[in-house]
């Protein structure tokens, strides 16, 4: 079965990255062209679009290109164990970020409640909730007086 081959511009458009990014990923051996046309244009498997989308998504979640490359490799048990350990580490990092975000959400919710109460009592001074003991940010010295 002859799989369709796409030129670099088609890969770029389909994956939402620049042609330069496609070339860079190929140079870093994250993706591979399968052949070239008589005119010298790179040809890629259509699956390359999916690979690039995976790379971009992994980058958005904090993976380096080196780490991503390790996912894309094919290897034996040792490489698989290494990838597993890296994934476990990233999951732990994500869990820690979620914990911090939940704490910040709780802080923001408290500030929202304070604002709502002040607005209801017509005593609004919403910048005062940013003030902490000894803080002089946001005009805090004025807000506490």
N, C-alpha and C positions, 0 to 999 in steps of 0.2 A: 504494500500500500504506500503510495507516494504522498507524504505529508507536504502541505503547502509551505513554501519558503517565502519569507517576508524580507523586504529591504529595510535598512536601518530607519528610514523616515517613517515607514509603516509601524515599526516597533515603537518608535518615539511617540507617535500619535496615539497608538493603542494603549500605551502604558502611562502616558501623561508626563513623560520626562523628556528632556532635550536630547538631541542627537549626540551632543557632547557627553551627556551622562551615560548613554548607551555605550559609547566608545570607552568611557572610563571604566564602566563595569566589565566590559570585555577585557580591557587591559589588566584589571585586577583579578581576572579569571572567575568572576561571579556569574557571568554568562558566556556563551560561546557561539560564534558564528559557525555555520556548518559548511559553508562554501562561499565562493565569490562568483559573480557573473563574469562574462567575457570582458565587460567594461571595468571590472575590478570592484564592483559594489558588493558589500557584505550581504550575505543571506543568512537569515536566522529561522529556526523553527518557530511556528506560531505560538508554541508554549512559552517562548521567551517573554512574551507580554505578561503572562501570569507570574513568572519568576521575578520580573522587575517589580511588579506590584507587591509581591511578597517582600522583596528587599526594602522597598519604600515604607511599607507598613512596619516592618521590624525596626527600621531606623526611627520611625516616629515613636516607638515604644522603648527607645534607648539602647538598642543593640548597635554595636559598631559594625563596620563592614567586615572586619576581621572575624567577629563573632558570627555574623551572618554567613560568611564563607564556610565556616565550620559546619553549619547546618546543611549546606548544599553539597558538601563532599560525600563521597561514597567511601566507606571504609569498614573496617572490622569492628570487633567488640570494643577495643580500646577507644576508637574514635566515637563510637556510639555512647560509651560511658562518659566521655568528655563532654559531648553535647548534652547529655542528660544532666550532668553536674552544672553546666552553664545555665540550662533552663531552670533548674531548681534555684540557683542563685538569683536569676532574674525574677522568678516568682516571689522570692523573699523580698527583693527590692520593691516590687509592685505592692506587696502586702504592707510594707512599711510606708510607702507613699499614700496608700489608701487610709492607713491609720492616721497619718498627719493631716490628710484632707478632711477626714471626719472630725478631727479635733478643731480644725479651722472652721469647718461648717458650723460646729456647735458655737464657736466664738461669734461668727457672723450672725447666727440666729439670735443670740443674746443681744447683739447690737441692734438688730432689726426690731426686736421686742422693745428695747429701750426707746428707739426712735418712734415706734407706734404709740407707746405710752406718752411720750413727750408731745407728740402731735395731737393726741386725743385731749390732753390737758392744756393745749395751746401754750406750752412752755418749751417749744422745740429749740434744742441746742444740740443737734445731732453730732457735731464734731466732738462733743464732750465724751462720747464713749470711746474715742481713741486715746483719751488721756489716761495715763497710769501714774502711779506715785513717782514724783521726781521728773516726769516728762514735760518737756516744753515744746513738743512737736504740735503742729496743727493749731497753734494759738492756745495751747492747753492752759497756760498760766491765766489767760483771760477767761477761759471757759469755766474754770473752777471757782472764780471769784464771784 
